Amino acid sequence: MAVPKRKTSKARRDKRRAANIKMTAPHLVECKSCHEKMMPHHVCPSCGKYKGEEVVAVDE
């Protein structure tokens, strides 16, 4: 069985792990009723509608 000659440092280990984690901004779409930016497949936080139907009552 292969055994490493030296201990892998924390910096080298974490650099290798960080290469797979790339942060991206969330994709936003325009709400069809109020034209505000919102997450896709979620209730609009500004008007409370989902697919044109009011789901959540929003205090204005």
Biopython code that builds the backbone (N, CA, C, O; Angstrom):
import numpy as np
from Bio.PDB.StructureBuilder import StructureBuilder

atoms = [
    (1, "MET", "N", (0.837, -1.182, 0.000)),
    (1, "MET", "CA", (0.000, 0.000, 0.000)),
    (1, "MET", "C", (0.883, 1.246, 0.000)),
    (1, "MET", "O", (1.882, 1.302, 0.717)),
    (2, "ALA", "N", (0.516, 2.240, -0.800)),
    (2, "ALA", "CA", (1.295, 3.477, -0.886)),
    (2, "ALA", "C", (1.061, 4.322, 0.356)),
    (2, "ALA", "O", (-0.070, 4.497, 0.810)),
    (3, "VAL", "N", (2.158, 4.841, 0.894)),
    (3, "VAL", "CA", (2.097, 5.679, 2.085)),
    (3, "VAL", "C", (2.811, 6.990, 1.767)),
    (3, "VAL", "O", (3.911, 6.957, 1.214)),
    (4, "PRO", "N", (2.222, 8.151, 2.097)),
    (4, "PRO", "CA", (2.881, 9.426, 1.810)),
    (4, "PRO", "C", (4.147, 9.608, 2.649)),
    (4, "PRO", "O", (4.199, 9.215, 3.814)),
    (5, "LYS", "N", (5.178, 10.219, 2.023)),
    (5, "LYS", "CA", (6.431, 10.442, 2.743)),
    (5, "LYS", "C", (6.318, 11.568, 3.758)),
    (5, "LYS", "O", (6.932, 11.520, 4.823)),
    (6, "ARG", "N", (5.510, 12.604, 3.411)),
    (6, "ARG", "CA", (5.374, 13.757, 4.303)),
    (6, "ARG", "C", (3.897, 14.098, 4.504)),
    (6, "ARG", "O", (3.043, 13.759, 3.685)),
    (7, "LYS", "N", (3.630, 14.769, 5.604)),
    (7, "LYS", "CA", (2.275, 15.209, 5.898)),
    (7, "LYS", "C", (1.875, 16.320, 4.921)),
    (7, "LYS", "O", (2.664, 17.222, 4.638)),
    (8, "THR", "N", (0.660, 16.245, 4.420)),
    (8, "THR", "CA", (0.137, 17.308, 3.562)),
    (8, "THR", "C", (-0.274, 18.475, 4.444)),
    (8, "THR", "O", (-1.052, 18.312, 5.383)),
    (9, "SER", "N", (0.258, 19.662, 4.134)),
    (9, "SER", "CA", (-0.045, 20.832, 4.961)),
    (9, "SER", "C", (-1.509, 21.243, 4.794)),
    (9, "SER", "O", (-2.161, 20.888, 3.811)),
    (10, "LYS", "N", (-2.007, 21.995, 5.770)),
    (10, "LYS", "CA", (-3.398, 22.439, 5.728)),
    (10, "LYS", "C", (-3.647, 23.355, 4.537)),
    (10, "LYS", "O", (-4.708, 23.298, 3.916)),
    (11, "ALA", "N", (-2.672, 24.196, 4.218)),
    (11, "ALA", "CA", (-2.828, 25.113, 3.089)),
    (11, "ALA", "C", (-2.931, 24.351, 1.772)),
    (11, "ALA", "O", (-3.786, 24.661, 0.942)),
    (12, "ARG", "N", (-2.074, 23.363, 1.576)),
    (12, "ARG", "CA", (-2.101, 22.574, 0.344)),
    (12, "ARG", "C", (-3.394, 21.763, 0.247)),
    (12, "ARG", "O", (-3.997, 21.672, -0.822)),
    (13, "ARG", "N", (-3.812, 21.179, 1.362)),
    (13, "ARG", "CA", (-5.049, 20.402, 1.398)),
    (13, "ARG", "C", (-6.256, 21.287, 1.067)),
    (13, "ARG", "O", (-7.109, 20.906, 0.266)),
    (14, "ASP", "N", (-6.324, 22.476, 1.691)),
    (14, "ASP", "CA", (-7.470, 23.353, 1.495)),
    (14, "ASP", "C", (-7.491, 23.965, 0.098)),
    (14, "ASP", "O", (-8.570, 24.202, -0.446)),
    (15, "LYS", "N", (-6.322, 24.227, -0.499)),
    (15, "LYS", "CA", (-6.277, 24.719, -1.878)),
    (15, "LYS", "C", (-6.843, 23.679, -2.835)),
    (15, "LYS", "O", (-7.553, 24.025, -3.780)),
    (16, "ARG", "N", (-6.542, 22.442, -2.603)),
    (16, "ARG", "CA", (-7.057, 21.373, -3.453)),
    (16, "ARG", "C", (-8.580, 21.259, -3.316)),
    (16, "ARG", "O", (-9.283, 21.082, -4.310)),
    (17, "ARG", "N", (-9.075, 21.360, -2.105)),
    (17, "ARG", "CA", (-10.511, 21.245, -1.883)),
    (17, "ARG", "C", (-11.276, 22.451, -2.414)),
    (17, "ARG", "O", (-12.410, 22.317, -2.874)),
    (18, "ALA", "N", (-10.656, 23.633, -2.351)),
    (18, "ALA", "CA", (-11.338, 24.851, -2.772)),
    (18, "ALA", "C", (-11.496, 24.927, -4.282)),
    (18, "ALA", "O", (-12.321, 25.702, -4.767)),
    (19, "ALA", "N", (-10.728, 24.145, -5.044)),
    (19, "ALA", "CA", (-10.830, 24.189, -6.499)),
    (19, "ALA", "C", (-12.180, 23.688, -6.980)),
    (19, "ALA", "O", (-12.615, 24.059, -8.070)),
    (20, "ASN", "N", (-12.859, 22.851, -6.194)),
    (20, "ASN", "CA", (-14.136, 22.293, -6.602)),
    (20, "ASN", "C", (-15.324, 23.144, -6.175)),
    (20, "ASN", "O", (-16.447, 22.902, -6.618)),
    (21, "ILE", "N", (-15.091, 24.132, -5.324)),
    (21, "ILE", "CA", (-16.180, 24.965, -4.809)),
    (21, "ILE", "C", (-16.074, 26.336, -5.444)),
    (21, "ILE", "O", (-15.243, 27.152, -5.046)),
    (22, "LYS", "N", (-16.915, 26.586, -6.428)),
    (22, "LYS", "CA", (-16.911, 27.882, -7.094)),
    (22, "LYS", "C", (-18.257, 28.543, -6.817)),
    (22, "LYS", "O", (-19.298, 28.025, -7.220)),
    (23, "MET", "N", (-18.240, 29.667, -6.141)),
    (23, "MET", "CA", (-19.458, 30.357, -5.788)),
    (23, "MET", "C", (-19.957, 31.155, -6.989)),
    (23, "MET", "O", (-19.183, 31.856, -7.641)),
    (24, "THR", "N", (-21.237, 31.048, -7.274)),
    (24, "THR", "CA", (-21.850, 31.813, -8.354)),
    (24, "THR", "C", (-23.054, 32.562, -7.801)),
    (24, "THR", "O", (-23.656, 32.156, -6.806)),
    (25, "ALA", "N", (-23.387, 33.643, -8.453)),
    (25, "ALA", "CA", (-24.541, 34.423, -8.042)),
    (25, "ALA", "C", (-25.814, 33.647, -8.373)),
    (25, "ALA", "O", (-25.851, 32.934, -9.375)),
    (26, "PRO", "N", (-26.852, 33.772, -7.556)),
    (26, "PRO", "CA", (-28.089, 33.048, -7.848)),
    (26, "PRO", "C", (-28.740, 33.579, -9.116)),
    (26, "PRO", "O", (-28.698, 34.778, -9.392)),
    (27, "HIS", "N", (-29.341, 32.682, -9.882)),
    (27, "HIS", "CA", (-30.019, 33.065, -11.114)),
    (27, "HIS", "C", (-31.340, 33.718, -10.756)),
    (27, "HIS", "O", (-32.131, 33.141, -10.010)),
    (28, "LEU", "N", (-31.592, 34.910, -11.274)),
    (28, "LEU", "CA", (-32.820, 35.637, -10.975)),
    (28, "LEU", "C", (-33.639, 35.812, -12.243)),
    (28, "LEU", "O", (-33.090, 36.014, -13.326)),
    (29, "VAL", "N", (-34.945, 35.734, -12.102)),
    (29, "VAL", "CA", (-35.863, 35.961, -13.214)),
    (29, "VAL", "C", (-36.795, 37.101, -12.835)),
    (29, "VAL", "O", (-36.861, 37.503, -11.673)),
    (30, "GLU", "N", (-37.520, 37.621, -13.833)),
    (30, "GLU", "CA", (-38.428, 38.732, -13.598)),
    (30, "GLU", "C", (-39.811, 38.203, -13.271)),
    (30, "GLU", "O", (-40.321, 37.315, -13.955)),
    (31, "CYS", "N", (-40.413, 38.741, -12.235)),
    (31, "CYS", "CA", (-41.787, 38.366, -11.866)),
    (31, "CYS", "C", (-42.726, 38.860, -12.965)),
    (31, "CYS", "O", (-42.599, 39.993, -13.431)),
    (32, "LYS", "N", (-43.673, 38.006, -13.380)),
    (32, "LYS", "CA", (-44.568, 38.370, -14.480)),
    (32, "LYS", "C", (-45.614, 39.401, -14.082)),
    (32, "LYS", "O", (-46.157, 40.087, -14.947)),
    (33, "SER", "N", (-45.907, 39.523, -12.790)),
    (33, "SER", "CA", (-46.949, 40.455, -12.382)),
    (33, "SER", "C", (-46.390, 41.807, -11.932)),
    (33, "SER", "O", (-46.947, 42.847, -12.285)),
    (34, "CYS", "N", (-45.307, 41.810, -11.163)),
    (34, "CYS", "CA", (-44.777, 43.088, -10.654)),
    (34, "CYS", "C", (-43.427, 43.463, -11.260)),
    (34, "CYS", "O", (-42.931, 44.562, -11.009)),
    (35, "HIS", "N", (-42.821, 42.576, -12.053)),
    (35, "HIS", "CA", (-41.554, 42.823, -12.766)),
    (35, "HIS", "C", (-40.362, 43.059, -11.844)),
    (35, "HIS", "O", (-39.402, 43.729, -12.225)),
    (36, "GLU", "N", (-40.423, 42.508, -10.631)),
    (36, "GLU", "CA", (-39.280, 42.553, -9.717)),
    (36, "GLU", "C", (-38.447, 41.293, -9.920)),
    (36, "GLU", "O", (-38.952, 40.288, -10.420)),
    (37, "LYS", "N", (-37.168, 41.343, -9.533)),
    (37, "LYS", "CA", (-36.307, 40.175, -9.638)),
    (37, "LYS", "C", (-36.648, 39.189, -8.523)),
    (37, "LYS", "O", (-36.868, 39.581, -7.378)),
    (38, "MET", "N", (-36.688, 37.883, -8.880)),
    (38, "MET", "CA", (-37.019, 36.851, -7.908)),
    (38, "MET", "C", (-36.323, 35.555, -8.301)),
    (38, "MET", "O", (-35.880, 35.404, -9.440)),
    (39, "MET", "N", (-36.226, 34.614, -7.351)),
    (39, "MET", "CA", (-35.655, 33.313, -7.630)),
    (39, "MET", "C", (-36.660, 32.498, -8.455)),
    (39, "MET", "O", (-37.861, 32.567, -8.197)),
    (40, "PRO", "N", (-36.186, 31.731, -9.439)),
    (40, "PRO", "CA", (-37.131, 30.933, -10.218)),
    (40, "PRO", "C", (-37.767, 29.830, -9.365)),
    (40, "PRO", "O", (-37.130, 29.288, -8.462)),
    (41, "HIS", "N", (-39.016, 29.509, -9.660)),
    (41, "HIS", "CA", (-39.792, 28.480, -8.965)),
    (41, "HIS", "C", (-40.003, 28.808, -7.493)),
    (41, "HIS", "O", (-40.122, 27.901, -6.669)),
    (42, "HIS", "N", (-40.050, 30.100, -7.151)),
    (42, "HIS", "CA", (-40.319, 30.544, -5.784)),
    (42, "HIS", "C", (-41.439, 31.583, -5.818)),
    (42, "HIS", "O", (-41.717, 32.169, -6.864)),
    (43, "VAL", "N", (-42.075, 31.806, -4.680)),
    (43, "VAL", "CA", (-43.074, 32.854, -4.551)),
    (43, "VAL", "C", (-42.358, 34.198, -4.579)),
    (43, "VAL", "O", (-41.312, 34.363, -3.951)),
    (44, "CYS", "N", (-42.918, 35.152, -5.304)),
    (44, "CYS", "CA", (-42.316, 36.489, -5.397)),
    (44, "CYS", "C", (-42.386, 37.160, -4.027)),
    (44, "CYS", "O", (-43.468, 37.252, -3.447)),
    (45, "PRO", "N", (-41.251, 37.632, -3.497)),
    (45, "PRO", "CA", (-41.281, 38.249, -2.169)),
    (45, "PRO", "C", (-41.959, 39.617, -2.143)),
    (45, "PRO", "O", (-42.395, 40.056, -1.079)),
    (46, "SER", "N", (-42.060, 40.306, -3.287)),
    (46, "SER", "CA", (-42.641, 41.645, -3.270)),
    (46, "SER", "C", (-44.157, 41.641, -3.461)),
    (46, "SER", "O", (-44.853, 42.453, -2.852)),
    (47, "CYS", "N", (-44.683, 40.734, -4.300)),
    (47, "CYS", "CA", (-46.136, 40.728, -4.515)),
    (47, "CYS", "C", (-46.821, 39.474, -3.978)),
    (47, "CYS", "O", (-48.044, 39.474, -3.835)),
    (48, "GLY", "N", (-46.086, 38.411, -3.677)),
    (48, "GLY", "CA", (-46.661, 37.200, -3.091)),
    (48, "GLY", "C", (-47.359, 36.296, -4.079)),
    (48, "GLY", "O", (-48.189, 35.477, -3.684)),
    (49, "LYS", "N", (-47.039, 36.425, -5.375)),
    (49, "LYS", "CA", (-47.696, 35.597, -6.387)),
    (49, "LYS", "C", (-46.750, 34.516, -6.889)),
    (49, "LYS", "O", (-45.531, 34.682, -6.889)),
    (50, "TYR", "N", (-47.347, 33.397, -7.318)),
    (50, "TYR", "CA", (-46.602, 32.301, -7.934)),
    (50, "TYR", "C", (-47.401, 31.827, -9.130)),
    (50, "TYR", "O", (-48.545, 31.395, -8.983)),
    (51, "LYS", "N", (-46.814, 31.902, -10.305)),
    (51, "LYS", "CA", (-47.465, 31.540, -11.571)),
    (51, "LYS", "C", (-48.767, 32.313, -11.765)),
    (51, "LYS", "O", (-49.761, 31.754, -12.229)),
    (52, "GLY", "N", (-48.762, 33.595, -11.413)),
    (52, "GLY", "CA", (-49.918, 34.458, -11.624)),
    (52, "GLY", "C", (-50.992, 34.386, -10.566)),
    (52, "GLY", "O", (-51.921, 35.193, -10.590)),
    (53, "GLU", "N", (-50.903, 33.454, -9.641)),
    (53, "GLU", "CA", (-51.911, 33.331, -8.583)),
    (53, "GLU", "C", (-51.335, 33.822, -7.262)),
    (53, "GLU", "O", (-50.177, 33.552, -6.945)),
    (54, "GLU", "N", (-52.147, 34.546, -6.489)),
    (54, "GLU", "CA", (-51.690, 35.042, -5.200)),
    (54, "GLU", "C", (-51.656, 33.880, -4.206)),
    (54, "GLU", "O", (-52.673, 33.235, -3.951)),
    (55, "VAL", "N", (-50.479, 33.628, -3.656)),
    (55, "VAL", "CA", (-50.273, 32.514, -2.737)),
    (55, "VAL", "C", (-50.099, 33.022, -1.319)),
    (55, "VAL", "O", (-50.614, 32.429, -0.371)),
    (56, "VAL", "N", (-49.367, 34.129, -1.173)),
    (56, "VAL", "CA", (-49.064, 34.699, 0.128)),
    (56, "VAL", "C", (-49.558, 36.133, 0.160)),
    (56, "VAL", "O", (-49.300, 36.900, -0.768)),
    (57, "ALA", "N", (-50.266, 36.503, 1.220)),
    (57, "ALA", "CA", (-50.686, 37.883, 1.379)),
    (57, "ALA", "C", (-49.510, 38.710, 1.867)),
    (57, "ALA", "O", (-48.892, 38.383, 2.880)),
    (58, "VAL", "N", (-49.197, 39.797, 1.138)),
    (58, "VAL", "CA", (-48.052, 40.641, 1.463)),
    (58, "VAL", "C", (-48.558, 41.978, 1.984)),
    (58, "VAL", "O", (-49.401, 42.612, 1.349)),
    (59, "ASP", "N", (-48.054, 42.412, 3.132)),
    (59, "ASP", "CA", (-48.409, 43.719, 3.680)),
    (59, "ASP", "C", (-47.633, 44.791, 2.943)),
    (59, "ASP", "O", (-46.415, 44.697, 2.791)),
    (60, "GLU", "N", (-48.340, 45.804, 2.489)),
    (60, "GLU", "CA", (-47.675, 46.882, 1.760)),
    (60, "GLU", "C", (-47.716, 48.185, 2.498)),
    (60, "GLU", "O", (-47.196, 49.188, 2.009)),
]
sb = StructureBuilder()
sb.init_structure("model")
sb.init_model(0)
sb.init_chain("A")
sb.init_seg("    ")
for serial, (resi, resn, name, xyz) in enumerate(atoms, 1):
    if name == "N":
        sb.init_residue(resn, " ", resi, " ")
    sb.init_atom(name, np.array(xyz, "f"), 0.0, 1.0, " ", f" {name:<3s}", serial, name[0])
structure = sb.get_structure()
